[in-house]
């Protein structure tokens, strides 16, 4: 595919996805950072999948799913049920329930 056509195709897909109801990118800003700091302080020792939350929130972690989903939950762009479902779908190994309950408890 020629480079220009490839860019146009990518831009069209991005516009179509941007028009969908859900947000593909988590919001950023002081409120999001404050919520993530609270999650780290209160729930950091609990595990999601095979990793503790404080590791998943660490800048050196290349896993951005937990960060993204948790930021969306804190901003109110997804609800608790969606958050739990997304986390359990992406991290099916281990018992995530205590970590999920802790994080959700911070927004209620």
Beta strands, then each sheet from edge to edge (+ up, - down):
strand 1: 47-48
strand 2: 51-52
sheet 1: 1+ 2-
end
